[in-house]
Amino acid sequence: MPNEPCEPVPFRTLLHTFRCAGQQRRHPSGLLAVDSEDEWTALWDQPSAVQAEVHWGQEVVLVAALGECPSSGFEVAIHRVDLCGTELRVHVRECQPGAAVLDIVTCPAHAVVIPHLKAVESMALIRHVVTSED
């Protein structure tokens, strides 16, 4: 609903990484909402100290991920979250490499914590794609 009034949703960064979780693991891309410690552990293949910073049941973790990328230079960052009626809109800045890159597989992801919002019925990913400058 385009004319719904939007309210900003406060968030804090939980994790900003470029590392892949493991050799045999499929690395998701897109936007994920994680609302339990078990889901977090399954996503990252192992328990993590950062999950202790989440008050599960009161908070939700949003993860924006690019999946496996063939080189350095790729980055993803959640820069704004809005609640527009019943839709959660997550604004993500994706950076693609310019000329100079390293030949290494990366898995860029940004995880933020937001309050648990009962009014949310859907999520929309709004991508802002830029190319990095050397």
Buried (B, 14 or more C-beta within 10 A) or exposed (E): EEEEEEEEBEBEEBBBBBEBBEEEEEBBBEBBBBBBBEBBBEBBEEEBEBBEEBEBEEBBBBBBBBBBBEEBBBBBBBBBBBBBBEBBBBBBBBBBBEEEBEEEBBBBBBBBBBEEEEEBEEBEBEEEEEEBEE
